[in-house]
Amino acid sequence: MAFSSRSGGNVPMSEINVTPLVDVMLVLLIIFMVTAPLLQQGVKVDLPDAQAEPMKTSTEERLVLTLAKDGKAYLGKTEVPVERITELLSANEKLKIDKELYLHADQELPYGLVVRVMAAAKEGGAETLAMVTDPEAPAPRGAIPLAAGGSR
């Protein structure tokens, strides 16, 4: 126990020494900063470009269905057969509660495959199906803005 000589006697010091606490917190901060990017692994998907408002992000986990360039499907990080998407989604507890699914589909995939997977997701219980795109890309040459097109 430390003693202070301010009052002239052997009186116990009533202040907390925070130096060890700060040291531990800095070490934990460095560990989390190094390991956090390693936890963000997933399937490499070349998302299509679109000019859209960014989605509001939250800290809770989202249910993500990924279609890779090779045609394989992943629910979260787990590979699933495309033929069983409806069955697996209808048994998914998170989808039963949230009713929303985020679809990452590689832009090189055939349109028909993406539509079949979207239909399977709807049949599996997804009431809200969000397509994830890259927001920073410019509009393709010759593209007509949706608002300016109107009805013809």
C-alpha distance (Angstrom), angle and dihedral (degrees) to the residues before:
residue distance angle dihedral
M1 . . .
A2 3.80 . .
F3 3.77 121.9 .
S4 3.77 127.2 -152.5
S5 3.77 124.5 -143.0
R6 3.82 95.9 -158.7
S7 3.75 96.6 100.3
G8 3.77 92.4 39.1
G9 3.79 97.7 -114.0
N10 3.75 139.6 77.6
V11 3.82 97.5 -81.9
P12 3.82 119.5 157.1
M13 3.83 114.9 -110.1
S14 3.81 110.8 -112.7
E15 3.82 97.7 -163.0
I16 3.80 122.3 100.7
N17 3.78 117.0 -124.6
V18 3.83 103.1 -130.4
T19 3.81 97.5 179.2
P20 3.84 95.0 95.1
L21 3.81 90.2 46.1
V22 3.81 91.6 52.7
D23 3.81 90.6 48.1
V24 3.80 92.1 52.9
M25 3.81 92.5 46.2
L26 3.82 92.2 51.3
V27 3.80 91.3 50.4
L28 3.83 90.7 49.8
L29 3.80 90.8 48.1
I30 3.80 91.4 52.9
I31 3.80 91.4 47.7
F32 3.81 92.0 51.8
M33 3.80 92.3 45.6
V34 3.81 90.7 53.5
T35 3.81 97.4 43.7
A36 3.84 99.9 40.8
P37 3.83 96.0 75.6
L38 3.80 89.7 48.3
L39 3.82 90.7 58.5
Q40 3.82 92.5 56.6
Q41 3.78 95.1 77.1
G42 3.75 123.3 133.9
V43 3.76 144.2 134.6
K44 3.83 116.1 -43.1
V45 3.81 107.1 -116.8
D46 3.80 127.3 173.0
L47 3.81 99.2 -139.7
P48 3.79 120.4 -153.7
D49 3.79 117.7 -108.9
A50 3.80 122.3 -111.1
Q51 3.77 137.1 162.5
A52 3.77 104.1 -126.9
E53 3.76 140.3 134.4
P54 3.81 111.6 -85.2
M55 3.79 113.9 -106.6
K56 3.76 118.1 -109.1
T57 3.77 105.8 -104.3
S58 3.74 125.6 -144.6
T59 3.76 134.2 -175.2
E60 3.77 95.3 -113.2
E61 3.79 121.9 98.9
R62 3.80 117.6 -98.0
L63 3.80 125.6 -147.7
V64 3.81 106.3 -117.3
L65 3.79 127.5 -169.8
T66 3.81 111.5 -164.3
L67 3.79 127.0 -163.7
A68 3.79 109.6 -163.2
K69 3.79 126.2 -152.0
D70 3.82 91.1 -101.4
G71 3.84 91.3 57.7
K72 3.81 96.1 -105.0
A73 3.80 118.2 138.2
Y74 3.79 125.5 -140.5
L75 3.80 127.1 -167.7
G76 3.78 101.3 -156.2
K77 3.81 101.1 -38.5
T78 3.81 95.9 -32.5
E79 3.79 118.8 101.4
V80 3.82 112.4 -127.0
P81 3.80 130.9 -176.6
V82 3.81 111.9 -104.1
E83 3.82 89.5 -132.0
R84 3.84 91.4 60.1
I85 3.82 99.2 47.6
T86 3.82 93.7 104.7
E87 3.80 92.3 48.7
L88 3.82 94.4 46.6
L89 3.80 94.4 45.5
S90 3.80 93.4 48.5
A91 3.83 88.2 55.2
N92 3.83 93.9 46.1
E93 3.82 111.7 110.4
K94 3.82 94.9 -157.8
L95 3.81 91.3 55.0
K96 3.81 90.9 48.5
I97 3.80 89.5 56.7
D98 3.83 103.1 36.6
K99 3.83 99.1 30.0
E100 3.83 88.6 -154.3
L101 3.78 132.0 109.3
Y102 3.81 130.7 -174.9
L103 3.80 115.7 -143.2
H104 3.81 121.0 -153.3
A105 3.80 106.8 -171.1
D106 3.80 124.6 174.3
Q107 3.80 111.7 -119.7
E108 3.82 91.4 -130.6
L109 3.82 92.6 64.2
P110 3.81 119.5 106.7
Y111 3.80 112.4 -97.5
G112 3.81 91.4 -126.6
L113 3.81 93.1 59.4
V114 3.81 92.3 51.0
V115 3.82 91.1 48.7
R116 3.83 91.4 49.1
V117 3.81 90.4 51.2
M118 3.81 91.2 47.6
A119 3.82 90.1 51.6
A120 3.81 90.4 48.0
A121 3.81 90.1 50.6
K122 3.81 91.8 50.9
E123 3.79 89.9 48.2
G124 3.81 89.0 48.9
G125 3.80 91.8 59.2
A126 3.80 106.4 -86.8
E127 3.81 106.2 142.4
T128 3.81 92.4 173.9
L129 3.79 117.2 42.4
A130 3.82 115.1 -175.1
M131 3.80 120.0 -165.0
V132 3.81 111.5 -146.5
T133 3.82 117.5 -142.4
D134 3.80 138.7 167.9
P135 3.83 105.2 -92.6
E136 3.82 99.9 -163.3
A137 3.80 99.1 64.4
P138 3.82 122.6 110.7
A139 3.79 120.0 -120.4
P140 3.81 114.4 -88.1
R141 3.81 117.5 -103.1
G142 3.78 112.2 -86.7
A143 3.81 93.9 16.7
I144 3.79 116.6 147.6
P145 3.82 114.2 -139.9
L146 3.80 111.4 -118.8
A147 3.81 93.7 -130.1
A148 3.81 93.6 51.6
G149 3.83 95.7 45.4
G150 3.80 97.5 70.2
S151 3.78 120.9 172.5
R152 3.75 120.1 -45.1
